[in-house]
Structures are given as structure tokens and as C-alpha cells.
Amino acid sequence: MNSHQMQVFLAVARHRSFSRAAAALSLTQSAVSQQVDALERAHGVRLFDRLPRQVALTDAGTALLPYAEQVTRLLDDAAGALEEVRGVARGRLRVGASPTPATYVLPAVIGAFGTRYPGVEVALDVDSSTRIAERVAAGDTTVGVVEGWATDVRLTAAVLLEDEVVLVTSPGFVPAGTSVSLEEVGEMRYIAREPASLTRVLVDTRLRALGLNPRPVMELGHIEAIKRAVMAGLGAAFLSRAAVVDEVAGGRLRAWSVAGADLRRPWYLIERAGTRPPPAATAFITVLRESLPR
């Protein structure tokens, strides 16, 4: 018994005809008959009753049918797996991301992906979440990683992780309690992201809901510039925890929660709806999920 015999047997069982099975398999009717005859002789059973206009499964054939289906399905899956590997072997993948994941998470992911699939060139577009979503919806970018998105029927979105926006201060700041109070935040010099930034929108909206109307003393459009301003003692800022891991670990910045303020938000993986991602994109998403903190 071999896989080719299983495929021929299954074709005859489905088409109930040697001639139709032969046509489906691009074989001669004689070749199909020979494979079935060899299978029957090898196991001493009769798999089909040969009727005038069709064939019908015998009890032995009925018993063999689910196994033939399983073998054929596994062969198809194996062929698909090899096809995907071949598809990932070379090519170009365009990934889009908003600034925080693009700067502090995706470089390591792209490095791990490049080690696993060295023949695939990855291009990373960095822009606001809104503009990355537009690029993915238009088909210009295959995969997007964003800090927020508006519902769009052209896109599908899956939560990748839950991020937390924290208050970042210079090392010398010490709050009165274990966390920073709203009153203390109100007394600080607020260094803010640009108004269109989703981090800025999140922070300002949630602080206003708690009765605090933050007014920035300066606005900077780059996360690294904000961190350096805070380290220089020019004020405090709200940034993703992912963006300040190294500085906090090195004692150059301190990160705080604000009492009563929920500043958590999800990061999303977005793709174009109604399309099947290419093998390289599927492989990249797998590496991305493996690389994220649990």
C-alpha cells in the first residue's frame, strides 16, 4: 500500500467510475485499474463492485475510505507546507508601524525574521497609526502594527499585546506616595507628543476625564527627543513603557503610574480584509508573536 494507490482509490470512490477518476488524475483508465487491482491483490480484498454503469464500494472499500481521505489530506497539507517554505525563501515584505513599536519592538523582530528567512527583504514604514492603517487598507503595506485604530471594514485587527503609558520623570523626582497623584501631575512641566499622536490623545482624554486639563510647556514629535528633554530636567512626559525600558533599567529615567488613571491601551496587528496574506507575511506574523513579551 502506497500513497499513490490511496489517491487513486479515493478518486475512484468519489467519482464512482474508473474512467472519470482517470480523467481527474490525468491518467489512463488502464493505469487506474492497475493500481486498484494491485491494492486489492496485496490485501486479499475486493474494494469495488464493478457494476454496468458505475462502481460501488464493498465493505472493505468502505472501511478503507476514511483512511484514504486522511492520508490524502496529510499529503495535501505536506505539499502546502513545502509551498509556503518555498514562498518564504525569497521576496520582499513591506511592514508598517507607528513610532513606538517601530522603534522599540520591531527591530528585534525583523532581526529574528531575517535570521530565519534570510532571502526575504523587509521594508519598514514608520508613520502615525492612522496613516499606516490607510496604507494597509490600500494594499501598499501588507502588515501593520499600530497603537490604535478606527474601525474600518477594509481591515481586520487582532490585539497583539497590552501596552501601558507611564509618566516619565528625571531620576531625582520622588512622589509623596507610592504613585504620582493627579495634583503632582498638574504641578509638573508637561512635555507632550504632537497633538495628532494617539499617545497624546489617550493621555489628554483620560486625564481630562479625571478633572485634570494638561497644558504642555513644549511639544516634540520624536520620542527620543522627549526622553532627552526629560533627562535634562526640562519636565515630565507620558510615554509607552516599551519606549523607556533601557533608560529606566539604567537609572537615567524613572517611570510611574498615576493614581486613579488607567493609561493602558492595546497594540494591534492589522491586515487587509478579504485577502490571504502571502507566505512571507504569515511567517513574519509568527515570528512577531513569538517575540512579544507574554
C-alpha positions in Angstrom: 0.0 0.0 0.0 1.4 3.4 -1.0 0.2 7.0 -1.2 -0.3 6.9 -4.9 -2.6 3.9 -4.6 -4.5 5.7 -1.8 -5.0 8.7 -4.1 -6.2 6.5 -7.0 -8.6 4.6 -4.7 -10.1 7.8 -3.3 -10.6 9.2 -6.8 -12.5 6.1 -7.9 -14.6 6.1 -4.7 -15.5 9.8 -5.2 -16.3 9.6 -8.9 -17.8 6.1 -8.7 -16.1 5.4 -12.1 -12.7 4.3 -13.3 -12.9 6.5 -16.4 -13.9 9.6 -14.5 -11.2 9.0 -11.9 -8.6 8.6 -14.6 -9.7 11.9 -16.2 -9.5 13.7 -12.8 -6.0 12.3 -12.2 -4.7 12.8 -15.7 -4.1 9.0 -16.0 -5.2 6.4 -18.4 -8.1 4.2 -17.3 -5.8 1.2 -17.6 -3.3 2.8 -15.1 -6.1 3.5 -12.6 -7.4 -0.1 -12.9 -3.9 -1.5 -12.4 -3.4 0.5 -9.2 -6.7 -0.6 -7.7 -6.1 -4.2 -8.8 -2.6 -4.2 -7.2 -4.1 -2.8 -3.9 -6.8 -5.5 -3.9 -4.3 -8.3 -4.6 -1.9 -7.1 -1.9 -4.5 -7.3 0.8 -6.7 -10.1 -0.5 -9.9 -8.0 -0.6 -12.2 -6.6 -3.2 -12.6 -2.8 -2.8 -15.2 -2.1 -5.5 -18.2 -4.0 -7.0 -17.9 -3.4 -10.8 -21.4 -2.6 -12.0 -22.5 -1.9 -15.6 -22.5 1.9 -15.3 -20.6 2.6 -12.2 -18.6 1.1 -9.3 -19.7 0.8 -5.7 -17.7 0.4 -2.5 -17.6 -3.0 -0.9 -17.4 -3.4 2.9 -13.7 -3.5 2.6 -13.7 -0.3 0.5 -16.0 1.4 2.9 -13.6 0.5 5.8 -10.6 1.9 3.8 -12.2 5.1 2.7 -11.7 7.3 5.8 -8.0 6.3 6.0 -7.5 7.1 2.3 -9.1 10.5 3.0 -6.8 11.1 5.9 -3.7 10.1 4.0 -4.6 12.3 1.1 -5.4 15.2 3.4 -2.0 14.9 5.1 -0.3 14.7 1.7 -2.0 18.0 0.7 -1.0 19.6 4.0 2.6 18.5 3.5 2.6 19.9 -0.1 1.2 23.2 1.2 3.8 23.4 3.9 6.6 22.9 1.4 5.0 25.5 -0.9 4.9 28.0 2.0 8.5 27.4 2.8 9.4 27.9 -0.8 7.4 31.1 -0.9 9.2 32.5 2.2 12.6 31.6 0.7 12.8 34.8 -1.2 10.9 38.0 -1.8 10.1 41.4 -0.2 7.7 42.2 2.6 6.5 45.7 3.5 5.6 46.2 7.1 4.1 49.4 8.6 4.2 50.6 12.2 3.5 53.6 14.4 6.6 55.1 16.0 6.7 53.3 19.3 6.5 49.7 18.1 8.6 50.6 15.0 11.4 51.9 17.2 11.4 49.7 20.3 9.9 46.4 19.3 10.1 45.7 15.6 13.9 45.9 15.0 14.4 42.8 17.1 11.5 41.1 15.4 12.9 41.9 11.9 16.3 40.7 13.0 14.9 37.4 14.2 12.9 37.1 11.0 15.9 37.8 8.9 17.9 35.1 10.6 15.1 32.6 9.9 14.4 33.7 6.4 17.5 35.4 5.0 16.2 35.6 1.5 13.3 37.9 2.3 13.9 41.6 2.4 11.7 43.5 4.9 10.9 47.2 4.4 9.6 49.0 7.4 7.4 52.1 7.0 7.1 54.3 10.1 4.2 56.7 10.4 1.2 57.5 12.5 -1.3 54.7 13.3 -3.9 56.4 11.1 -1.6 56.6 8.0 -0.3 53.1 8.5 -3.9 51.8 8.5 -4.6 53.7 5.3 -1.6 52.1 3.6 -2.6 48.6 4.7 -6.2 49.2 3.5 -4.9 50.4 0.2 -2.7 47.4 -0.2 0.5 49.4 -0.2 1.6 47.8 3.0 1.0 44.1 3.9 1.1 44.1 7.7 0.7 46.9 10.2 1.5 47.2 13.9 -0.3 50.2 15.5 -1.1 51.6 18.9 -4.7 52.3 18.0 -7.1 52.3 15.0 -10.6 53.3 13.9 -12.9 50.5 12.8 -12.6 50.1 9.0 -14.4 47.4 7.0 -11.3 47.2 4.8 -9.2 46.0 7.6 -9.0 43.2 10.1 -7.4 43.8 13.5 -6.1 41.5 16.3 -4.8 42.6 19.6 -1.0 41.9 19.9 -0.4 43.0 23.5 -1.5 45.4 26.1 0.8 48.4 26.4 0.9 50.9 29.3 1.6 54.6 29.0 3.6 55.7 32.1 4.7 59.1 33.5 8.4 59.5 32.9 10.5 61.8 35.1 14.1 62.5 35.8 15.8 60.3 38.4 15.6 62.9 41.1 11.9 63.1 41.2 10.3 61.4 44.3 6.5 61.5 44.7 4.8 61.9 48.0 3.3 58.4 47.8 4.0 55.1 46.0 2.5 56.5 42.9 2.2 60.0 41.5 -1.0 61.9 42.4 -3.1 63.9 39.9 -2.2 67.0 41.9 1.5 66.3 41.4 1.0 65.8 37.7 -0.8 69.1 37.5 2.2 70.9 39.0 4.7 69.3 36.6 6.0 70.9 33.4 4.3 68.7 30.8 6.4 67.7 27.7 4.0 66.3 25.2 3.9 64.4 21.9 2.5 66.2 18.9 -1.3 66.7 19.1 -2.1 64.1 16.4 -0.2 61.4 18.3 -2.5 58.6 19.7 -0.5 58.6 22.9 -1.1 62.3 23.3 -4.8 61.9 22.6 -5.1 58.9 25.0 -3.3 60.8 27.9 -5.1 64.1 27.5 -8.5 62.5 27.1 -8.2 60.3 30.2 -6.7 63.0 32.4 -9.4 65.4 31.4 -12.0 62.8 32.4 -10.4 62.9 35.9 -10.6 66.6 36.1 -7.1 67.5 35.0 -6.5 69.7 32.0 -2.9 69.1 30.9 -1.2 72.1 29.2 2.2 71.2 27.6 5.1 73.6 28.0 6.6 72.1 24.8 5.6 69.6 22.1 8.1 67.3 20.5 7.4 65.0 17.6 10.1 62.4 18.4 10.2 60.0 21.3 13.9 60.2 21.7 13.8 64.0 21.8 11.2 63.8 24.6 13.3 61.4 26.6 16.4 63.6 26.4 14.4 66.6 27.4 13.1 64.8 30.5 16.6 63.5 31.3 17.8 67.2 31.1 15.3 68.1 33.8 13.0 70.2 31.5 9.8 68.4 32.6 7.9 65.2 32.7 6.3 63.2 29.8 3.9 60.4 29.2 5.4 57.6 27.0 4.9 53.9 26.4 6.6 51.7 28.9 8.2 49.9 26.0 10.0 53.1 24.9 11.8 53.6 28.2 12.8 50.1 29.3 16.6 50.7 28.8 16.6 54.2 30.4 14.7 53.1 33.5 16.9 50.0 33.9 20.0 52.2 33.6 18.7 54.7 36.1 18.5 57.6 33.6 14.8 57.9 33.9 12.0 56.8 36.3 8.6 55.5 35.2 5.5 56.0 37.4 1.8 55.1 37.4 -0.6 58.0 38.1 -3.1 57.3 40.9 -6.6 56.7 39.5 -5.5 57.0 35.8 -5.9 53.9 33.6 -3.4 54.6 30.8 -3.4 51.1 29.3 -4.1 50.5 25.6 -3.7 47.6 23.2 -1.4 47.4 20.2 -3.0 45.9 17.1 -1.9 43.8 14.2 -3.8 45.0 11.1 -4.2 43.4 7.7 -6.3 44.0 4.7 -9.7 42.3 5.0 -10.7 39.6 2.5 -7.2 38.7 1.3 -5.0 35.8 2.1 -1.6 37.0 3.3 1.5 35.9 1.3 3.7 33.2 2.9 6.3 35.8 3.9 3.6 37.8 5.8 2.3 34.7 7.6 5.8 33.8 8.6 6.6 37.3 9.8 3.4 37.4 12.0 4.5 34.1 13.5 7.9 35.5 14.4 6.3 38.7 15.7 4.0 36.8 18.1 6.9 34.6 19.3 9.0 37.7 20.1 6.4 39.7 22.1 6.5 39.7 25.8 4.0 37.3 27.4 
